[in-house]
Amino acid sequence: MDYLSLISAIGVGIGLSAACGFRIFLPPAMMSLAANLDWMELDGQFAMLDSWSAFAVLSAAVAFEIGGYFIPWIDNLLDVVATPTAALAGVFVSASMLGEFDPMLQWSVALIAGGGAAGTVQIGTVATRAASTGTTGGLANPLIAIFEAIAAVVLTILALLSPIIVVIALIAMFYFSFKMISNLKQRKAKTQAA
């Protein structure tokens, strides 16, 4: 077993999984594009992404998902479905990066690290959107949707190009997300006290 390949594959998988926490269909769509352009190789059960028809279907799903998050209150309804789905997508993309390793290792890491990263990011986005809806009546939610879409694209690209950078970016995003949630809660408390 090549440990450097394993660490790199885990880093890519966690980065793609975290990106699924922001937008579920974007990382698989970008993986499909990369596979179709021969920038990455997907084998086994994940080779189904290596077709232009899979890319077209995933791209349509990305457009609908991103569009839905720009509509206040609809975005909160999407979160109900997106939260468990993001964790499943995180497991899927993480497992796809570990396809050449032992299946026990592949699925253990995919379930724990992939599903955990996607679920954690998704819960953070849900909390941020709920705080925004509570403090602004949903008017700031499209700005949050823009941030989330950009974060999903950047994380996916970083994960595919440099797994180490993605881990650093994830730590920074968690820090700023928690800081933003804390600031929104403080503003709401001040508004209610006044």
C-alpha positions in Angstrom: 0.0 0.0 0.0 1.4 3.4 -1.0 0.8 5.6 2.0 1.3 8.9 0.1 -1.4 7.9 -2.4 -3.7 6.9 0.4 -3.2 10.2 2.2 -3.7 12.2 -1.0 -6.9 10.2 -1.9 -8.3 10.8 1.6 -7.5 14.5 1.3 -9.2 14.7 -2.1 -12.2 12.7 -0.8 -12.6 14.9 2.3 -12.4 18.1 0.2 -14.9 16.9 -2.3 -17.2 15.7 0.5 -17.0 19.1 2.2 -17.9 20.8 -1.1 -21.0 18.5 -1.2 -22.0 20.1 2.1 -22.2 23.5 0.3 -23.8 22.2 -3.0 -24.6 18.5 -3.4 -24.4 18.1 -7.1 -21.5 20.4 -7.9 -18.6 18.2 -6.9 -19.9 15.1 -8.7 -20.6 17.3 -11.8 -17.0 18.7 -11.7 -15.7 15.1 -11.2 -17.6 14.0 -14.2 -16.2 16.9 -16.3 -12.7 16.1 -15.1 -13.2 12.4 -16.0 -14.6 13.2 -19.4 -11.6 15.5 -20.2 -9.3 12.7 -19.0 -8.0 14.8 -16.1 -8.9 12.1 -13.6 -9.7 8.4 -13.7 -12.8 7.0 -12.1 -13.1 3.2 -12.0 -15.5 0.6 -10.7 -19.0 1.6 -9.8 -17.9 5.3 -10.1 -17.0 5.0 -13.8 -20.7 5.9 -14.6 -19.7 9.5 -14.0 -17.3 9.3 -17.0 -19.8 10.2 -19.7 -21.1 13.4 -21.2 -24.7 12.3 -20.5 -23.9 12.0 -16.7 -22.3 15.4 -16.9 -25.4 16.9 -18.5 -27.7 15.4 -15.9 -25.5 16.6 -13.0 -25.1 20.0 -14.6 -28.9 20.4 -14.8 -29.2 19.3 -11.1 -26.5 21.9 -10.2 -28.5 24.7 -12.0 -31.7 23.8 -10.2 -30.0 23.4 -6.8 -28.2 26.8 -7.1 -31.3 28.5 -8.4 -33.4 27.2 -5.6 -31.1 28.6 -2.9 -31.6 32.1 -4.3 -35.3 32.1 -3.4 -35.8 33.0 0.3 -37.8 30.5 2.3 -37.5 27.9 -0.6 -33.8 27.7 0.5 -34.9 26.7 4.0 -37.1 23.9 2.5 -34.3 22.7 0.4 -32.2 22.3 3.5 -34.6 19.7 4.9 -33.8 17.5 1.9 -30.2 18.6 1.4 -29.0 17.7 4.9 -29.1 13.9 4.7 -28.5 14.0 0.9 -25.3 16.0 1.4 -23.9 13.3 3.8 -24.7 10.6 1.3 -23.1 12.6 -1.5 -20.0 13.1 0.7 -19.8 9.3 1.3 -20.2 8.7 -2.5 -17.5 11.2 -3.7 -15.1 10.2 -0.9 -15.5 6.5 -1.7 -14.9 7.3 -5.4 -11.4 8.7 -4.6 -10.5 5.5 -2.6 -11.6 3.0 -5.2 -8.2 1.4 -5.6 -7.8 0.6 -1.9 -9.2 -2.2 0.3 -13.0 -2.0 0.3 -13.1 -2.0 4.1 -10.8 1.0 4.2 -12.6 2.7 1.3 -16.1 2.5 2.9 -14.9 3.1 6.5 -13.1 6.3 5.5 -15.9 7.3 3.2 -18.6 6.9 5.9 -16.7 8.5 8.7 -14.6 11.2 7.0 -16.6 11.8 3.8 -20.1 11.7 5.3 -18.8 13.6 8.4 -17.2 16.4 6.4 -20.3 16.9 4.2 -22.7 16.7 7.1 -20.7 19.2 9.2 -20.5 21.7 6.4 -24.2 21.2 5.6 -25.2 21.7 9.2 -23.1 24.9 9.2 -24.9 26.2 6.1 -28.3 25.4 7.6 -27.4 27.2 10.8 -26.1 30.2 8.9 -29.2 30.4 6.7 -31.5 30.0 9.7 -29.8 32.8 11.5 -30.0 34.9 8.4 -33.7 34.2 7.9 -34.3 35.0 11.5 -32.4 38.3 11.5 -33.1 39.6 8.0 -36.4 37.8 7.1 -34.5 35.9 4.4 -33.3 39.0 2.5 -29.7 38.2 3.1 -30.1 34.5 2.1 -29.2 35.1 -1.6 -25.8 36.5 -0.5 -25.2 33.4 1.6 -26.2 31.3 -1.4 -23.6 33.1 -3.5 -20.9 32.5 -0.9 -21.9 28.8 -0.6 -21.8 28.3 -4.4 -18.4 29.9 -4.7 -17.1 27.9 -1.7 -18.3 24.7 -3.4 -16.5 25.5 -6.6 -13.3 26.6 -4.9 -13.2 23.6 -2.6 -13.8 21.2 -5.4 -11.0 22.7 -7.5 -8.7 22.8 -4.6 -9.5 19.2 -3.7 -8.8 18.0 -7.2 -5.5 20.0 -7.5 -4.1 20.1 -4.0 -5.6 18.1 -1.1 -3.3 19.7 1.5 -4.5 23.2 0.6 -8.1 22.1 0.9 -7.6 21.0 4.5 -6.3 24.4 5.3 -9.2 26.1 3.5 -11.7 23.9 5.4 -10.3 25.0 8.7 -10.5 28.7 7.6 -14.1 28.3 6.4 -15.2 26.6 9.7 -13.6 29.4 11.6 -15.3 32.2 9.6 -18.6 30.4 9.5 -18.7 30.0 13.3 -17.6 33.7 13.7 -20.4 34.8 11.3 -23.0 32.8 13.1 -21.9 34.2 16.4 -22.1 37.8 15.0 -25.6 37.2 13.7 -26.7 35.9 17.1 -25.2 38.9 18.9 -27.0 41.3 16.5 -30.3 39.5 17.0 -29.8 39.6 20.8 -29.1 43.3 20.6 -32.1 43.9 18.4 -34.4 42.0 20.8 -33.0 43.8 23.8 -33.7 47.2 22.3 
